[in-house]
Amino acid sequence: MDRRKALVVGSGIAGLSTALRLVRRGYEVEIVEKNSRAGGRMNIIEKDGFTFDTGPTFFSMSYEFAELAADINKELPFELRELDPLYTVWYDEPGKRYTVYKDLEKLAKEFEKVEPAFREKMEAYLKSTGRLYYDTESLIIKNNFDSMMHYVSTLFKVPVVHLPKLFRTFWKEVSRYFESDDVREILSLVSFFLGGTPFDTPSVFTMLSFTEFVHDGYYNVNGGMYKIVEGFVKMLEANGVKIHYGNEIVNIETNGMGLQSLVDQNNKRWASDIFVVNSDAALFRGKVLKRKKYTEEKLDRKKWTMAPFTVYLGIDQKLPELKMHNYFLRGNFKEYSDKIYKNQASLEQAYYYVNVVSRLNRDAAPEGKESVFILCPVPDLRYKSDWSDREKIADAIIADLSRRTGYDLSDKIISKTILSPIDWRDTFNLHRGSGLGLGHNMMQMGYLRPSNRDEKFENLFYTGSSTLPGTGIPMAIISSKLVTERIEKQYGLILTDLH
Ligand SMILES: Cc1cc2nc3c(=O)[nH]c(=O)nc-3n(C[C@H](O)[C@H](O)[C@H](O)COP(=O)(O)OP(=O)(O)OC[C@H]3O[C@@H](n4cnc5c(N)ncnc54)[C@H](O)[C@@H]3O)c2cc1C
């Protein structure tokens, strides 16, 4: 039997994982990538002797990597490191700071002054979110839906006890268990990881609290997140997979019935039997396939996750007061959350996240120095198109960080890089600079999310954030599993051992 050829468009984490699974199933795989380096949003910046993780800095559900390793019958080519404490939350009031532990005993101590009986309440909350997780994991999260009927009938299999969660927000659900605003705010920070806020994220996502605190915490990778990409690329190359960098797919060629080849910006044709698109599943359908359902105006009407504003700093001193992962909040959580999405809040008084990359990955900064990454979720380009104030915003965040940590960073910055939503859009083809792809409201989940199987071409598939099941690293891995199941079902497999 001839080996079928599969062309993967994009070398993000979903594209690389899909390529590995397809090689294992006997496909001859090639990858075309627009940029000069693999990894997509999970990338690195190397500058002035410092190294920074560009996007993701930690992840949950590490067992999805274990599932991928088992599927391809290989050891993971990187080492995971579990985090505990998970992160630190800094408030604006002097001295008000919480360390968030996975260990409930320690966590209860942090909140004992603001939330009496925290432990009992947290156990009840985690029991409910855990039940939701187990009741939906294989039914909804890890399922391909073939029709609306299939999706609806599957939803009906979810126990009715979870039904009210469909009609509540994340914030409402958390508020049912906890009285303290500090606790509510901290537990609902995870909704920002989905690119939304607790006030617009459906409460079904409180199941992420379960993955965060119980099953199975947060992880980093020894040597930095990019070790994942390097490891996967090495594995693919050892198995004959070529990644063609600097090739952006901009068009298609059909023979009337099926998709024959994809066409890059230099008019080069890339023929294949099967195509798997890791570029944004909604944007690709609009921009490259020119589908009417995905015109720019229609894409703009969808709910997109917030855009990233990121700053990468090389600091000429150590910053021991800062933990590896730190959130900086203020006293106006609800007001800020309500306003930020549509550019109605001042970015000079922003909420932001700081990652000290060199804390775990010592090679990321020269001796005695620190490598710092700042991420501020901001309005996408629909709501704020002009980012000529990028320096001003970055300076305001750095001044705020100096004031709140007590480190005067003004004359300690020896390397500085700023990426605005415009950079994120242009580098990775992200619609309006949205950082995590399509949002996660009820109208953009399950069968209602752009499918991982094309509507017209039976040899065209999708993997990654804006298709099933959703955004974030573990979801990208699950996405590679779901699309591979579809391909295997349609085209078969010849199990092959990877080198
Ligand atoms: C600032 C930031 C911080 C984040 N932090 C976290 C975190 O801490 N934890 C977490 O779990 N998740 C995090 N995420 C989300 C996570 O990065 C993404 O969900 C995940 O990396 C997406 O992977 P992907 O493969 O779907 O897409 P991508 O990484 O976007 O990969 C798609 C690839 O396709 C290429 N491409 C696009 N169009 C074309 C084309 N037409 N032709 C050829 N190539 C093309 C792109 O260049 C890219 O390499 C973060 C995201 C951002 C932006």
The ligand as a Tripos MOL2 file, in Angstrom:
@<TRIPOS>MOLECULE
LIG
   53    58     1     0     0
SMALL
NO_CHARGES

@<TRIPOS>ATOM
      1 C1          0.8530   35.9900   24.6330 C.3       1 LIG1
      2 C2          0.2670   34.6100   24.7430 C.ar      1 LIG1
      3 C3          0.4060   33.8920   25.9200 C.ar      1 LIG1
      4 C4         -0.1210   32.6000   26.0290 C.ar      1 LIG1
      5 N1          0.0610   31.9130   27.1840 N.ar      1 LIG1
      6 C5         -0.3780   30.6380   27.2870 C.ar      1 LIG1
      7 C6         -0.0640   29.8640   28.4220 C.ar      1 LIG1
      8 O1          0.6270   30.3330   29.3410 O.2       1 LIG1
      9 N2         -0.5250   28.5690   28.4610 N.ar      1 LIG1
     10 C7         -1.2590   28.0320   27.4310 C.ar      1 LIG1
     11 O2         -1.6560   26.8520   27.5220 O.2       1 LIG1
     12 N3         -1.5540   28.7450   26.3240 N.ar      1 LIG1
     13 C8         -1.1230   30.0250   26.2210 C.ar      1 LIG1
     14 N4         -1.3730   30.7470   25.0780 N.ar      1 LIG1
     15 C9         -2.1490   30.1180   23.9990 C.3       1 LIG1
     16 C10        -1.2670   29.2120   23.1600 C.3       1 LIG1
     17 O3         -0.1050   29.9050   22.7690 O.3       1 LIG1
     18 C11        -1.9980   28.7950   21.9100 C.3       1 LIG1
     19 O4         -3.2720   28.2580   22.2340 O.3       1 LIG1
     20 C12        -1.2350   27.7410   21.1100 C.3       1 LIG1
     21 O5          0.1480   27.9960   21.0900 O.3       1 LIG1
     22 C13        -1.7990   27.7690   19.7220 C.3       1 LIG1
     23 O6         -1.1790   26.7890   18.9380 O.3       1 LIG1
     24 P1         -1.7010   26.5120   17.4640 P.3       1 LIG1
     25 O7         -0.8770   25.4350   16.9340 O.co2     1 LIG1
     26 O8         -3.1680   26.3530   17.4790 O.co2     1 LIG1
     27 O9         -1.4670   27.8850   16.6510 O.3       1 LIG1
     28 P2         -0.1690   28.7510   16.3490 P.3       1 LIG1
     29 O10         0.8120   28.6520   17.4330 O.co2     1 LIG1
     30 O11        -0.6710   30.1100   16.0000 O.co2     1 LIG1
     31 O12         0.4510   28.0620   15.0570 O.3       1 LIG1
     32 C14        -0.0290   28.2950   13.7650 C.3       1 LIG1
     33 C15         1.1520   28.3120   12.8310 C.3       1 LIG1
     34 O13         0.6930   28.4500   11.4870 O.3       1 LIG1
     35 C16         1.4920   29.4000   10.7950 C.3       1 LIG1
     36 N5          0.6500   29.9560    9.7400 N.ar      1 LIG1
     37 C17        -0.4540   30.7130    9.8790 C.ar      1 LIG1
     38 N6         -0.9990   30.9700    8.6750 N.ar      1 LIG1
     39 C18        -0.2240   30.3550    7.7490 C.ar      1 LIG1
     40 C19        -0.2790   30.2560    6.3340 C.ar      1 LIG1
     41 N7         -1.2660   30.8250    5.6280 N.pl3     1 LIG1
     42 N8          0.6970   29.5720    5.7040 N.ar      1 LIG1
     43 C20         1.7010   28.9720    6.4000 C.ar      1 LIG1
     44 N9          1.7930   29.0390    7.7460 N.ar      1 LIG1
     45 C21         0.8340   29.7220    8.4200 C.ar      1 LIG1
     46 C22         1.8670   30.4060   11.8550 C.3       1 LIG1
     47 O14         3.0220   31.1420   11.4970 O.3       1 LIG1
     48 C23         2.1050   29.4830   13.0620 C.3       1 LIG1
     49 O15         3.4270   29.0310   13.1000 O.3       1 LIG1
     50 C24        -0.8390   32.0400   24.9450 C.ar      1 LIG1
     51 C25        -0.9860   32.7630   23.7520 C.ar      1 LIG1
     52 C26        -0.4370   34.0250   23.6410 C.ar      1 LIG1
     53 C27        -0.5820   34.7780   22.3430 C.3       1 LIG1
@<TRIPOS>BOND
     1     1     2 1
     2     2     3 ar
     3     2    52 ar
     4     3     4 ar
     5     4     5 ar
     6     4    50 ar
     7     5     6 ar
     8     6     7 ar
     9     6    13 1
    10     7     8 2
    11     7     9 ar
    12     9    10 ar
    13    10    11 2
    14    10    12 ar
    15    12    13 ar
    16    13    14 ar
    17    14    15 1
    18    14    50 ar
    19    15    16 1
    20    16    17 1
    21    16    18 1
    22    18    19 1
    23    18    20 1
    24    20    21 1
    25    20    22 1
    26    22    23 1
    27    23    24 1
    28    24    25 2
    29    24    26 1
    30    24    27 1
    31    27    28 1
    32    28    29 2
    33    28    30 1
    34    28    31 1
    35    31    32 1
    36    32    33 1
    37    33    34 1
    38    33    48 1
    39    34    35 1
    40    35    36 1
    41    35    46 1
    42    36    37 ar
    43    36    45 ar
    44    37    38 ar
    45    38    39 ar
    46    39    40 ar
    47    39    45 ar
    48    40    41 1
    49    40    42 ar
    50    42    43 ar
    51    43    44 ar
    52    44    45 ar
    53    46    47 1
    54    46    48 1
    55    48    49 1
    56    50    51 ar
    57    51    52 ar
    58    52    53 1
@<TRIPOS>SUBSTRUCTURE
     1 LIG1         1 GROUP 0 **** ****
